[in-house]
Amino acid sequence: MPSFEEELIRMIRKQPSDLYILPHDRYYQLSLSIKGTLFPFKQVTRDYGQRFISYLKYCANMAVSEHRRPQLGAFKFTYAHQKINLRLSSVGDYQGRESLVIRFIYPLNDIRFNFLVPHQWEILQKYRQQRGLILFAGPMGAGKTTTMYQLARQLLPKQIVLTIEDPVEIDHPGFIQLQVNELAGMDYESLLKLGLRHRPDVFIIGEIRDSQTAAMSVQAALSGHLVLGTIHARNAYGVVSRLQQLGIDSYYLQQVLTAVSYQRLIPLVNGEQAILCDLLNRHQFSDLLSGTKKGGMSNEWSKALQQAVENGEITENTARQYQQG
């Protein structure tokens, strides 16, 4: 039986995004999420699974003896001269059986960055030059943070980039990276106020989740900063509606909102993944605000999926699966 460290290395070699250690009646199931698909890795005995969980919790400075209450933890693991950040979440079920999930966060240089429609990356770079507020929407694991980091790092070292995240997902030595800690009074709003005094050129906001953060993000964009952030919405047009729900007036939206990108990671026939964006610019927002556009996915999204099918990059089934975003 390999050591726990060797077990972890075997998993990391497969470049998973997540590890699930889940209890069953007689065993623990170890599964890896790789490129959006969950694969069984191995079954282990109950004893081995519990000891593996205890080892990982110990590494993350979690309470090893606590098996029921939810816990969060993190630690860094070095493999092939690269530091990988591991975010841990554990909880016990009603029978007291503990489960653990780990998110693997790789260095930015190790993350593959590929667009299904290559010129969409060029468009995003042009939007970046206009400054203002650029927002990214899409489900968890869609590559939003990676896209923002790639856009911002091209501005180094001539510009200062400050990130505010909960938690920090990618370690980048060139950025000033702040992490939300609400127990210490360091929420998004207070860190944004602090960030403005640091006078960065670029803000990366991990998530615009409330009216205060939305207002501060708009204020930062109005004062001449480039602000990149994520927000929950089911499509690109939904971002505008979400900002209105958070109390941002239509006038300010037209002033500061440079672009919106709703994105997904699309599985390719070669086993890789590629980012597909539904991009909206300031002129298209005006159509939505005036009531001439009702939302949903754009025609360009459907065309891009169909073109990828014709190019042999994705299957017909994949195109249907992602048709509505």
C-alpha positions in Angstrom: 0.0 0.0 0.0 1.5 3.4 -1.0 2.1 6.0 1.6 -0.4 8.8 1.8 2.0 11.3 0.2 2.6 8.8 -2.6 -1.2 8.4 -3.0 -1.5 12.2 -3.3 1.3 12.3 -6.0 -0.4 9.6 -8.0 -3.6 11.7 -8.1 -1.9 15.0 -8.9 -0.2 13.4 -11.9 -3.6 13.1 -13.4 -4.2 16.9 -13.0 -7.6 16.7 -11.2 -9.5 19.7 -10.2 -11.1 17.9 -7.2 -10.7 14.8 -5.0 -13.7 13.3 -3.4 -13.3 10.9 -0.4 -16.8 9.5 0.2 -17.9 6.9 2.7 -19.9 3.8 1.9 -21.1 0.9 4.1 -17.9 -1.2 3.8 -15.4 1.1 2.1 -14.4 4.6 1.0 -14.6 5.6 -2.6 -11.8 7.9 -3.9 -12.9 9.8 -7.1 -11.2 12.5 -9.1 -12.9 15.3 -11.1 -10.8 15.7 -14.3 -11.8 18.2 -17.0 -15.4 18.3 -15.7 -15.9 14.5 -15.5 -15.9 12.5 -12.3 -13.7 9.3 -12.5 -13.5 6.6 -9.8 -9.8 6.4 -8.7 -9.9 3.5 -6.2 -11.8 1.9 -3.4 -10.1 1.6 0.0 -11.0 0.1 3.3 -12.9 2.1 5.9 -9.8 2.2 8.1 -7.6 3.4 5.3 -10.0 6.0 4.2 -10.4 7.4 7.7 -6.6 7.5 8.2 -6.1 9.2 4.8 -8.7 11.8 5.8 -6.9 12.3 9.1 -3.5 12.7 7.4 -4.9 15.4 5.0 -6.7 17.2 7.8 -3.5 17.2 9.9 -1.6 18.7 6.9 -4.3 21.4 6.7 -4.3 22.3 10.4 -7.8 21.0 10.9 -9.1 19.4 14.0 -8.3 15.7 13.4 -10.5 14.4 16.2 -13.6 16.3 15.0 -15.5 14.1 12.6 -19.0 15.6 12.5 -18.9 19.3 12.3 -18.0 21.0 9.0 -14.4 22.2 8.7 -12.4 24.1 6.2 -8.6 23.9 5.7 -5.8 24.5 3.3 -2.2 23.6 2.7 0.5 23.6 0.0 1.9 20.5 -1.5 5.1 20.5 -3.5 5.3 18.3 -6.6 7.8 18.5 -9.5 9.2 21.8 -8.0 5.7 23.4 -8.2 3.6 24.4 -5.2 0.0 23.3 -5.5 -2.6 24.8 -3.2 -5.1 22.4 -1.7 -8.4 23.6 -0.3 -10.2 21.1 2.0 -13.7 20.7 3.2 -14.9 18.0 5.6 -18.2 17.1 7.2 -19.7 14.0 8.9 -23.1 12.5 7.8 -25.9 11.6 10.2 -24.2 8.3 10.9 -20.9 10.1 11.8 -19.1 8.9 8.7 -16.8 11.6 7.5 -16.3 12.8 3.9 -13.6 15.1 2.5 -13.4 17.1 -0.7 -10.2 18.7 -1.9 -9.9 21.4 -4.6 -6.5 21.4 -6.3 -5.3 24.9 -7.3 -2.4 24.8 -9.7 0.2 27.6 -10.5 -1.0 29.8 -13.3 1.8 28.7 -15.6 0.6 25.1 -15.3 -3.0 25.8 -16.2 -3.8 25.1 -19.9 -5.5 28.1 -21.4 -7.3 27.4 -24.7 -10.3 29.1 -26.5 -12.7 27.3 -28.7 -13.0 30.5 -30.8 -9.4 31.9 -30.6 -10.3 35.5 -31.6 -12.5 35.7 -28.5 -9.3 36.1 -26.5 -8.2 38.9 -28.7 -11.6 40.6 -28.1 -11.1 40.3 -24.4 -7.7 41.9 -24.6 -9.2 44.8 -26.5 -11.9 45.3 -23.9 -9.1 45.3 -21.2 -7.6 48.3 -22.9 -10.8 50.3 -22.5 -10.7 49.9 -18.7 -13.9 50.1 -16.8 -15.8 47.1 -15.4 -15.4 43.7 -17.1 -17.5 40.9 -15.5 -17.4 37.2 -15.9 -20.2 34.7 -15.3 -20.5 31.0 -15.5 -20.8 28.0 -13.2 -18.0 27.0 -10.8 -15.1 25.5 -12.6 -15.7 27.4 -15.8 -12.2 29.0 -15.8 -13.4 32.5 -14.8 -10.5 33.2 -12.4 -8.0 31.8 -14.8 -9.3 34.1 -17.6 -9.1 37.2 -15.3 -5.6 36.3 -14.1 -4.4 35.8 -17.7 -5.8 39.1 -18.7 -4.2 40.9 -15.7 -0.8 39.3 -15.8 -0.1 40.7 -19.3 -0.1 44.1 -17.7 2.8 43.3 -15.4 5.2 44.8 -14.5 4.1 48.2 -15.8 0.8 48.2 -13.8 -0.1 47.2 -10.2 -2.7 44.4 -9.9 -4.6 43.8 -6.6 -6.9 40.9 -6.1 -9.6 40.4 -3.5 -10.8 36.8 -3.2 -12.6 34.4 -0.9 -10.4 32.4 -1.0 -7.4 33.1 -3.2 -7.5 30.5 -5.9 -4.3 31.0 -7.8 -1.0 32.0 -6.3 0.7 34.7 -8.4 3.8 36.4 -7.0 3.3 39.5 -9.3 -0.1 40.4 -7.8 -1.0 41.9 -4.4 -3.4 39.2 -3.2 -5.8 39.9 -0.4 -8.1 37.2 1.1 -11.5 37.8 2.6 -11.7 37.0 6.4 -15.1 38.2 7.7 -14.3 37.1 11.2 -11.5 39.6 11.2 -13.7 42.3 9.6 -12.0 41.9 6.3 -15.0 41.5 3.9 -15.1 42.5 0.2 -16.3 46.0 1.0 -13.6 46.8 3.5 -10.8 45.3 1.4 -12.0 47.3 -1.6 -11.8 50.5 0.4 -8.3 49.5 1.5 -7.4 48.6 -2.1 -8.3 52.0 -3.3 -5.9 53.5 -0.9 -3.2 51.2 -2.3 -3.7 52.9 -5.7 -3.5 49.8 -7.9 -4.2 50.1 -11.6 -6.2 46.9 -11.8 -8.6 45.2 -9.4 -9.6 41.5 -9.5 -12.8 40.9 -7.5 -13.3 37.2 -6.7 -17.1 37.6 -6.5 -19.5 40.5 -6.5 -22.1 39.0 -4.2 -23.8 41.9 -2.5 -24.9 45.5 -3.1 -22.0 47.0 -1.2 -19.4 45.1 -3.2 -21.2 46.0 -6.4 -21.3 49.7 -5.5 -17.6 49.7 -4.6 -16.7 47.9 -7.8 -18.6 50.5 -9.8 -16.9 53.3 -7.9 -13.5 51.8 -8.6 -14.3 51.6 -12.3 -15.6 55.2 -12.3 -12.3 56.4 -10.8 -10.4 55.0 -13.8 -9.4 51.5 -12.6 -9.7 48.4 -14.7 -12.0 46.1 -12.6 -12.3 42.4 -13.4 -14.8 40.4 -11.4 -17.1 37.5 -11.3 -20.9 37.5 -10.6 -23.6 34.9 -10.5 -25.8 34.8 -13.6 -27.1 32.2 -16.0 -26.1 34.0 -19.1 -24.3 37.2 -20.2 -27.5 39.3 -20.3 -28.4 38.1 -16.8 -25.3 39.9 -15.5 -26.9 43.3 -16.2 -30.2 42.2 -14.5 -28.2 40.9 -11.5 -26.4 44.3 -11.1 -29.7 46.0 -11.2 -31.0 43.7 -8.5 -27.9 44.7 -6.4 -29.0 48.4 -6.7 -26.8 49.7 -9.5 -28.6 52.3 -11.5 -28.9 51.9 -15.3 -27.1 55.2 -15.8 -24.0 53.9 -14.0 -24.1 50.6 -15.8 -23.9 52.4 -19.2 -21.0 54.4 -17.9 -18.8 51.8 -16.4 -19.7 48.3 -17.8 -17.2 47.7 -20.6 -18.0 44.0 -21.3 -19.5 40.8 -19.9 -18.3 37.3 -20.6 -20.4 34.3 -19.9 -18.1 31.3 -20.3 -18.1 27.5 -20.1 -15.3 24.9 -20.4 -16.4 22.8 -23.4 -15.1 19.2 -23.6 -13.3 18.5 -26.9 -13.2 15.2 -28.8 -9.4 15.0 -28.1 -10.0 14.8 -24.4 -9.0 18.4 -23.7 -11.2 21.4 -22.8 -11.6 24.8 -24.3 -13.2 28.0 -23.1 -16.2 29.3 -25.1 -17.5 32.8 -24.3 -20.7 34.6 -24.9 -19.4 38.2 -25.1 -21.5 41.4 -24.8 -20.3 44.9 -25.2 -21.6 48.3 -24.0 -23.9 48.7 -27.1 -25.6 45.4 -26.5 -26.3 46.3 -22.9 -28.1 49.4 -24.1 -30.5 47.1 -26.1 -31.2 45.2 -23.0 -31.8 48.3 -20.8 -34.1 49.7 -23.5 -36.1 46.5 -23.6 -35.3 45.6 -27.2 -33.4 42.5 -26.1 -34.9 40.0 -23.7 -31.8 38.0 -22.7 -30.7 34.4 -23.1 -27.8 33.2 -25.1 -26.7 35.1 -28.1 -26.8 33.9 -31.7 -23.0 33.9 -31.8 -22.9 31.2 -29.0 -25.0 28.8 -31.1 -23.0 29.5 -34.2 -19.7 28.9 -32.4 -21.0 25.5 -31.1 -22.2 24.5 -34.6 -18.9 25.6 -36.2 -17.0 23.5 -33.6 -19.1 20.5 -34.6 -18.3 21.0 -38.3 -14.6 21.4 -37.5 -14.7 18.1 -35.7 -13.7 19.7 -32.4 -16.8 18.7 -30.4 -19.6 16.2 -30.8 -23.2 16.9 -31.7 -24.2 15.7 -28.3 -21.8 18.2 -26.6 -23.3 21.0 -28.8 -26.8 20.2 -27.6 -25.7 19.9 -24.0 -24.3 23.4 -24.0 -26.8 25.1 -26.3 -28.5 26.9 -23.5 -25.2 27.8 -21.8 
